[in-house]
Amino acid sequence: MASDNVSIHGAWASRWVFILAATGSAVGLGNIWKFPYMTGVYGGGAFVVMYLFCIALVGVPIMLAETLIGRRGRQSPVNSMKSLAIEAGASKGWSLAALGGMVAALLILSFYSVVAGWSLDYILSMGRGDFTGITAEGAGAAFGGLTADPWRLTLWHSLFMLITAFVIAKGVVAGLERSLRIMMPLLFVLLLVLLGYSFTTGHFREGFDFLFHFDASKVQGGILAAMGHAFFTLSVGVGSIMVYGAYMPKKASIGATVLTVGLLDTLVALTAGLALFPIVFAAGLEPGGGPGLMFVTLPIAFGNIAFGQVMGLIFFVLVAVAAWSSSISMLEPAVAYFVEKSGRSRALVTAVLALLCWLVGMGTVLSFNVWAEAKFFVFADDGFHLLQWGAEGGKTFFDSIDYLTSRILLPLGGLAFALFAGWVLSRESVRDELAIKSPLLFNLALWLIRVVAPIGVLIVFIAELSK
């Protein structure tokens, strides 16, 4: 199957638009609240080197696999894998991997929209000056008050899902491409403004040392963390990159483009750390990771430094933009599939799927308050319970969806995509898409896709299940 035709959904104007789209998909909340802290904890510069090594061995090969499958098939991930499997004389059951990825993306979007909605609330709070002079107790109470209020969470969840659906409904060119041409430069500008401000805090060196001190003794403890984040950060395993690859121009180099995305994703995460940790240290606080850094520690910091209200407002706009660019990539694979399958308008399909995600997301909203005591998958003395109210152990609705997607569906999807590209597609098809002239480099790329990346994903899969 030649891939010089164009997807019925449209096409990117250039490879740089694909880079913007793929980087927007990859850059999300984890780049801001997870990776910088992991870098500081697991050996600084030593961790960065190890992480880049894992990106090259695991993340980039799977991203290559997804992109070349998408561009070869020029359809939604499900139909691309089905048609390419039939062409290769293999079972069309391979398309189930893309179907699973599509479901995973919708489930992730359902709770991602809720968490991203927190940033919208904090934009409003920061703009009103609610965090000026705030104490640790006050910041904790503010975040607790937000998550305890189901109506407030529902409002922001609804608004975030609405703006995500709006972009998707307008189509690849008028919606995705036009929005990403604004969103991604805006994200970079906001990040650079925060970085410039961090230079004025008097604690830039302290933040730099926290991120880049080279401590090889801590590397061993961070190997699995580096490998896992190298896989999850590039937004592979759900078909988002595959559907973006379907809109990629034939003349664009997949290898150079994917490498650029991997480097940009890492650069954004490190720049976020350089911008944020000096601000944290300037306020006399200890750095942390996870939602606590973003919604408790940083509001305290912004509330107690010069120009903190303005910088805090810029920061939470940055967070919202990063989350928005990621969320649209989660909805696109399913929209493309159901438009192809049903023949219905893109706007109608988007509305139905967004509503479905919103409804599932309400389970996450309630997990933080009304349903906080509802625990799923409880192993008790009297046996296993699928759902038990007020039980010790078990998982909330939100925890259950997160576990299913991040620890099971994503790794299995990434594994299937790498095996499909490496072993089901013919060498000629892979060579045609990658367009690597050097036989040595092509064989290296194929070996990474066929062998190294699948082994890496299996290691991540086993490690995640054991947590």
C-alpha positions as CSV (number, residue, x, y, z in Angstrom):
1,M,0.0,0.0,0.0
2,A,1.5,3.3,-1.0
3,S,1.3,6.1,1.5
4,D,1.6,9.0,-1.0
5,N,-2.2,9.4,-0.9
6,V,-3.8,11.7,1.7
7,S,-6.0,10.8,4.6
8,I,-9.7,11.6,4.2
9,H,-9.4,13.7,7.4
10,G,-6.8,16.0,5.9
11,A,-3.0,16.4,6.1
12,W,-0.4,18.6,7.9
13,A,1.0,21.4,5.9
14,S,4.6,20.3,6.7
15,R,6.6,18.1,8.9
16,W,7.0,21.0,11.4
17,V,3.3,20.9,12.0
18,F,3.6,17.2,12.8
19,I,6.4,18.1,15.2
20,L,4.2,20.7,16.9
21,A,1.4,18.2,17.1
22,A,3.4,15.3,18.4
23,T,5.3,17.5,20.8
24,G,1.9,18.9,22.0
25,S,0.7,15.3,22.5
26,A,3.9,14.4,24.4
27,V,4.2,17.5,26.6
28,G,1.7,17.4,29.3
29,L,1.3,17.5,33.1
30,G,4.0,14.8,33.6
31,N,6.6,17.1,32.1
32,I,5.9,19.8,34.6
33,W,5.1,17.9,37.8
34,K,7.0,14.6,37.5
35,F,10.1,14.6,35.3
36,P,12.0,17.6,36.8
37,Y,11.6,16.1,40.3
38,M,12.7,12.6,39.1
39,T,15.8,14.2,37.7
40,G,16.7,15.9,40.9
41,V,16.1,12.7,43.0
42,Y,17.7,10.2,40.8
43,G,21.1,11.7,40.2
44,G,20.6,14.9,38.3
45,G,22.8,15.0,35.1
46,A,23.4,11.2,35.5
47,F,19.7,10.6,35.3
48,V,19.3,12.8,32.3
49,V,22.0,10.9,30.4
50,M,20.3,7.6,31.4
51,Y,16.9,8.9,30.5
52,L,18.1,10.0,27.0
53,F,19.6,6.6,26.5
54,C,16.2,5.0,27.4
55,I,14.4,7.4,25.1
56,A,16.7,6.3,22.2
57,L,16.2,2.6,23.0
58,V,12.5,2.5,24.0
59,G,10.5,5.7,23.4
60,V,11.8,6.7,20.0
61,P,11.6,3.2,18.3
62,I,8.0,2.8,19.4
63,M,7.2,6.3,18.2
64,L,8.9,5.4,14.9
65,A,6.7,2.3,14.7
66,E,3.5,4.2,15.3
67,T,4.3,7.0,12.9
68,L,5.3,4.7,10.0
69,I,2.2,2.5,10.5
70,G,0.0,5.7,10.5
71,R,1.6,7.2,7.4
72,R,1.5,3.8,5.6
73,G,-2.1,3.2,6.4
74,R,-3.4,6.8,6.1
75,Q,-6.5,6.0,8.2
76,S,-7.5,5.8,11.8
77,P,-5.2,3.5,13.8
78,V,-7.7,0.7,13.9
79,N,-8.3,0.7,10.1
80,S,-4.6,1.4,9.3
81,M,-3.5,-1.7,11.2
82,K,-6.4,-3.8,9.7
83,S,-5.7,-2.8,6.1
84,L,-1.9,-3.2,6.5
85,A,-2.3,-6.6,8.2
86,I,-4.5,-7.8,5.3
87,E,-2.0,-6.5,2.8
88,A,0.9,-8.3,4.6
89,G,-1.1,-11.6,4.7
90,A,-1.4,-11.4,8.5
91,S,-4.5,-11.6,10.8
92,K,-6.6,-8.5,10.9
93,G,-6.9,-9.2,14.6
94,W,-3.8,-7.0,15.0
95,S,-6.2,-4.1,14.7
96,L,-7.5,-5.0,18.2
97,A,-4.2,-3.5,19.6
98,A,-5.2,-0.1,18.0
99,L,-8.8,-0.6,19.3
100,G,-7.5,-1.2,22.8
101,G,-5.3,1.9,22.5
102,M,-8.2,4.0,21.3
103,V,-10.3,2.9,24.4
104,A,-7.3,3.6,26.6
105,A,-7.0,7.1,25.2
106,L,-10.6,7.9,25.8
107,L,-10.4,6.5,29.4
108,I,-7.2,8.6,30.0
109,L,-9.0,11.7,28.6
110,S,-11.9,11.1,31.0
111,F,-9.7,11.6,34.1
112,Y,-7.1,13.9,32.4
113,S,-9.9,16.4,31.8
114,V,-10.7,16.5,35.5
115,V,-7.1,17.0,36.6
116,A,-6.5,19.5,33.8
117,G,-9.6,21.3,35.0
118,W,-7.8,22.0,38.3
119,S,-5.4,24.3,36.4
120,L,-8.4,26.3,35.0
121,D,-9.6,26.8,38.6
122,Y,-6.1,27.9,39.7
123,I,-5.9,30.4,36.8
124,L,-8.9,32.1,38.2
125,S,-7.7,31.9,41.8
126,M,-4.2,33.2,41.0
127,G,-5.7,36.0,38.9
128,R,-7.8,37.1,41.9
129,G,-4.8,37.1,44.2
130,D,-6.2,34.3,46.4
131,F,-2.7,32.9,47.0
132,T,-1.0,36.2,48.0
133,G,0.8,35.6,51.3
134,I,-0.7,32.1,51.7
135,T,0.7,29.6,54.2
136,A,1.3,25.9,53.7
137,E,-1.9,25.1,55.7
138,G,-3.8,27.6,53.5
139,A,-2.5,26.1,50.2
140,G,-3.3,22.6,51.4
141,A,-6.8,23.7,52.4
142,A,-7.4,25.5,49.1
143,F,-6.5,22.3,47.1
144,G,-8.5,20.1,49.5
145,G,-11.4,22.5,49.2
146,L,-11.3,22.2,45.4
147,T,-11.2,18.4,45.2
148,A,-13.9,18.1,47.9
149,D,-16.4,20.2,45.9
150,P,-18.0,18.0,43.2
151,W,-19.9,20.9,41.6
152,R,-16.8,22.9,41.2
153,L,-14.8,20.0,39.8
154,T,-17.7,19.3,37.4
155,L,-17.7,22.9,36.1
156,W,-14.0,22.8,35.2
157,H,-14.1,19.2,33.9
158,S,-17.0,20.2,31.6
159,L,-15.3,23.4,30.4
160,F,-12.0,21.6,29.6
161,M,-13.8,18.8,27.8
162,L,-15.7,21.4,25.8
163,I,-12.6,23.2,24.6
164,T,-11.0,19.9,23.7
165,A,-14.0,18.8,21.6
166,F,-14.2,22.3,20.0
167,V,-10.7,21.9,18.5
168,I,-11.3,18.3,17.3
169,A,-14.7,19.1,15.8
170,K,-13.2,21.7,13.4
171,G,-11.0,19.1,11.7
172,V,-7.4,18.5,11.1
173,V,-6.5,21.7,9.3
174,A,-9.0,24.2,10.7
175,G,-9.0,22.7,14.2
176,L,-5.9,20.7,15.1
177,E,-3.3,22.5,12.9
178,R,-4.6,26.0,13.4
179,S,-4.8,25.5,17.2
180,L,-1.4,23.9,17.5
181,R,0.2,26.6,15.6
182,I,-0.9,29.0,18.4
183,M,-0.8,26.7,21.4
184,M,2.7,25.3,21.1
185,P,4.6,28.6,20.4
186,L,2.5,30.1,23.3
187,L,3.6,27.2,25.5
188,F,7.3,27.8,24.7
189,V,7.0,31.6,25.2
190,L,5.3,31.2,28.6
191,L,8.0,28.7,29.6
192,L,10.8,31.1,28.6
193,V,9.1,33.9,30.5
194,L,9.1,31.8,33.6
195,L,12.7,30.8,33.0
196,G,13.7,34.4,32.6
197,Y,12.0,35.2,35.9
198,S,13.7,32.4,37.7
199,F,17.1,34.1,36.9
200,T,15.9,37.1,39.0
201,T,15.1,35.0,42.2
202,G,18.7,34.7,43.4
203,H,18.2,31.0,43.6
204,F,18.8,29.9,40.0
205,R,22.1,28.2,40.9
206,E,20.4,26.2,43.7
207,G,17.7,25.0,41.2
208,F,20.3,24.2,38.6
209,D,22.3,22.2,41.1
210,F,19.2,20.3,42.2
211,L,18.5,19.3,38.6
212,F,21.9,18.7,37.2
213,H,24.2,17.6,40.0
214,F,25.9,14.5,38.6
215,D,25.4,11.7,41.2
216,A,26.1,8.3,39.6
217,S,25.4,6.5,42.9
218,K,21.7,7.2,42.5
219,V,21.3,6.0,39.0
220,Q,20.7,2.4,39.7
221,G,17.6,3.2,41.7
222,G,16.3,5.3,38.8
223,I,16.8,2.9,35.9
224,L,13.2,1.6,35.9
225,A,11.9,5.2,36.5
226,A,13.9,6.4,33.5
227,M,12.7,3.6,31.3
228,G,9.1,3.9,32.3
229,H,9.0,7.7,31.8
230,A,10.8,7.3,28.5
231,F,7.9,5.2,27.4
232,F,5.0,7.2,28.9
233,T,6.2,10.7,28.1
234,L,6.1,10.4,24.3
235,S,2.4,9.6,24.4
236,V,2.9,6.3,22.6
237,G,0.8,3.1,23.0
238,V,-2.6,4.6,22.4
239,G,-2.6,5.5,18.7
240,S,-2.3,9.3,19.1
241,I,1.0,9.4,17.3
242,M,-0.2,6.9,14.8
243,V,-3.2,9.0,13.7
244,Y,-1.0,12.1,13.6
245,G,1.4,10.1,11.4
246,A,-1.5,9.4,9.0
247,Y,-1.6,13.2,8.4
248,M,2.1,13.5,7.8
249,P,3.5,14.4,4.4
250,K,5.2,11.6,2.5
251,K,8.4,13.6,1.8
252,A,9.0,14.3,5.6
253,S,11.7,12.2,7.2
254,I,10.1,10.1,10.0
255,G,13.4,9.4,11.7
256,A,14.6,13.1,12.0
257,T,11.1,14.2,12.9
258,V,10.6,11.7,15.7
259,L,14.1,12.4,17.1
260,T,13.2,16.1,17.2
261,V,10.0,15.4,19.1
262,G,11.9,13.3,21.7
263,L,14.5,16.0,22.2
264,L,11.9,18.8,22.4
265,D,9.8,16.8,24.9
266,T,12.9,16.4,27.1
267,L,14.0,20.0,26.7
268,V,10.5,21.3,27.8
269,A,10.6,19.1,30.9
270,L,14.1,20.2,31.9
271,T,13.3,23.9,31.2
272,A,10.2,23.6,33.4
273,G,12.5,22.3,36.2
274,L,14.9,25.2,35.7
275,A,12.1,27.7,35.7
276,L,10.2,26.3,38.7
277,F,12.7,25.0,41.3
278,P,14.5,28.3,41.8
279,I,11.1,29.8,42.5
280,V,10.4,27.0,45.1
281,F,13.8,27.6,46.7
282,A,13.3,31.3,46.7
283,A,10.2,30.8,48.9
284,G,12.2,28.6,51.3
285,L,10.3,25.5,50.3
286,E,11.4,21.9,49.6
287,P,10.9,20.6,46.1
288,G,8.5,17.8,45.6
289,G,6.8,15.8,42.8
290,G,3.3,15.0,41.7
291,P,0.2,17.1,42.1
292,G,1.5,18.4,45.4
293,L,4.2,20.4,43.6
294,M,1.9,22.0,41.2
295,F,-1.2,22.7,43.3
296,V,0.2,23.1,46.8
297,T,4.0,23.9,46.8
298,L,4.0,26.3,43.8
299,P,1.0,28.4,44.9
300,I,2.8,28.9,48.3
301,A,5.9,29.9,46.4
302,F,4.1,32.3,44.0
303,G,2.2,33.7,46.9
304,N,5.3,34.7,48.8
305,I,7.7,36.1,46.2
306,A,7.9,39.4,44.2
307,F,5.6,39.5,41.2
308,G,4.4,36.0,42.2
309,Q,0.8,36.7,41.3
310,V,1.7,37.5,37.7
311,M,4.2,34.6,37.4
312,G,1.7,32.2,39.0
313,L,-1.0,33.3,36.5
314,I,1.5,32.7,33.6
315,F,2.4,29.3,35.1
316,F,-1.1,28.0,35.3
317,V,-1.9,29.2,31.8
318,L,1.1,27.2,30.7
319,V,-0.2,24.1,32.5
320,A,-3.6,24.5,30.9
321,V,-2.1,24.9,27.4
322,A,0.1,21.8,27.9
323,A,-2.8,19.8,29.1
324,W,-5.0,21.0,26.2
325,S,-2.5,20.1,23.5
326,S,-2.3,16.6,25.0
327,S,-6.0,16.1,25.4
328,I,-6.8,16.7,21.8
329,S,-4.4,14.0,20.8
330,M,-6.3,11.5,23.0
331,L,-9.7,12.2,21.3
332,E,-8.5,12.3,17.7
333,P,-7.9,8.5,17.2
334,A,-11.5,7.6,18.2
335,V,-13.0,10.5,16.2
336,A,-11.1,9.5,13.1
337,Y,-12.2,5.8,13.5
338,F,-15.9,6.5,14.0
339,V,-16.1,9.1,11.2
340,E,-14.6,6.4,8.9
341,K,-16.9,3.7,10.3
342,S,-20.2,5.6,10.5
343,G,-19.8,8.2,7.7
344,R,-21.3,10.7,10.2
345,S,-20.1,14.3,10.4
346,R,-16.9,15.0,12.4
347,A,-18.8,17.4,14.6
348,L,-21.5,14.9,15.6
349,V,-18.9,12.1,16.3
350,T,-16.8,14.4,18.4
351,A,-19.8,15.5,20.4
352,V,-20.9,12.0,21.2
353,L,-17.4,10.8,22.2
354,A,-16.7,13.9,24.2
355,L,-20.0,13.4,26.1
356,L,-19.1,9.7,26.7
357,C,-15.7,10.8,28.1
358,W,-17.4,13.5,30.2
359,L,-19.7,10.9,31.7
360,V,-16.9,8.5,32.6
361,G,-14.9,11.5,33.9
362,M,-17.7,12.1,36.4
363,G,-16.6,8.9,38.2
364,T,-13.2,10.6,38.7
365,V,-14.8,13.8,39.9
366,L,-16.8,11.8,42.5
367,S,-13.7,9.7,43.5
368,F,-12.3,12.7,45.3
369,N,-15.4,13.4,47.4
370,V,-18.8,11.6,47.3
371,W,-17.4,8.2,46.2
372,A,-14.1,8.5,48.1
373,E,-15.0,5.5,50.2
374,A,-16.1,3.4,47.2
375,K,-13.2,0.9,46.6
376,F,-12.9,-1.4,43.7
377,F,-10.9,-4.7,43.5
378,V,-10.7,-5.3,47.3
379,F,-8.9,-8.4,48.6
380,A,-10.2,-9.0,52.1
381,D,-10.2,-11.8,54.6
382,D,-13.6,-12.9,53.4
383,G,-12.5,-13.0,49.8
384,F,-12.4,-10.7,46.7
385,H,-14.9,-7.9,46.2
386,L,-15.3,-6.0,43.0
387,L,-16.8,-3.1,44.9
388,Q,-16.9,-2.5,48.6
389,W,-17.8,0.7,50.4
390,G,-15.4,2.0,53.1
391,A,-13.0,-1.0,52.7
392,E,-9.4,-0.9,53.6
393,G,-7.2,-1.2,50.5
394,G,-8.7,-1.4,47.1
395,K,-8.8,1.4,44.5
396,T,-11.1,4.3,43.9
397,F,-12.8,4.7,40.5
398,F,-10.1,7.1,39.5
399,D,-7.2,4.8,40.7
400,S,-8.8,1.9,38.9
401,I,-9.0,3.7,35.5
402,D,-5.5,5.0,35.9
403,Y,-4.2,1.5,36.8
404,L,-5.9,-0.1,33.8
405,T,-4.7,2.4,31.3
406,S,-1.1,3.3,32.4
407,R,-0.1,-0.1,33.7
408,I,-1.8,-2.5,31.3
409,L,-3.3,-1.0,28.2
410,L,-0.5,1.5,27.3
411,P,2.4,-0.9,27.6
412,L,0.5,-3.7,25.8
413,G,-0.4,-1.2,23.0
414,G,3.2,0.0,22.7
415,L,4.4,-3.6,22.5
416,A,1.9,-4.6,19.9
417,F,2.7,-1.5,17.7
418,A,6.5,-2.3,17.8
419,L,5.9,-6.0,17.0
420,F,3.5,-5.1,14.1
421,A,5.9,-2.6,12.5
422,G,8.9,-4.8,13.1
423,W,7.7,-8.3,12.2
424,V,4.3,-8.0,10.3
425,L,5.1,-5.2,7.9
426,S,7.6,-6.1,5.2
427,R,11.1,-4.8,5.3
428,E,10.4,-3.0,2.1
429,S,7.4,-1.2,3.6
430,V,9.4,-0.1,6.6
431,R,12.3,0.9,4.5
432,D,10.0,2.9,2.2
433,E,8.5,4.8,5.1
434,L,11.7,5.4,7.1
435,A,13.6,6.3,3.9
436,I,17.0,5.6,5.6
437,K,19.6,5.3,2.9
438,S,22.3,3.8,5.0
439,P,21.8,0.0,5.3
440,L,23.6,0.0,8.7
441,L,21.3,2.7,10.1
442,F,18.2,1.0,8.7
443,N,19.2,-2.3,10.2
444,L,19.9,-0.6,13.5
445,A,16.5,1.1,13.5
446,L,14.7,-2.1,12.6
447,W,16.6,-4.0,15.4
448,L,15.5,-1.4,17.9
449,I,11.9,-1.6,16.8
450,R,11.9,-5.5,16.6
451,V,13.9,-6.5,19.6
452,V,15.1,-3.7,22.0
453,A,12.0,-1.7,22.4
454,P,9.7,-4.7,23.0
455,I,12.0,-6.0,25.7
456,G,12.1,-2.5,27.2
457,V,8.3,-2.3,27.2
458,L,8.0,-5.8,28.8
459,I,10.3,-4.6,31.6
460,V,8.2,-1.5,32.1
461,F,5.0,-3.6,32.0
462,I,6.2,-6.1,34.6
463,A,7.6,-3.3,36.8
464,E,4.3,-1.3,36.7
465,L,2.2,-4.4,37.5
466,S,4.4,-5.1,40.5
467,K,3.8,-1.7,42.1
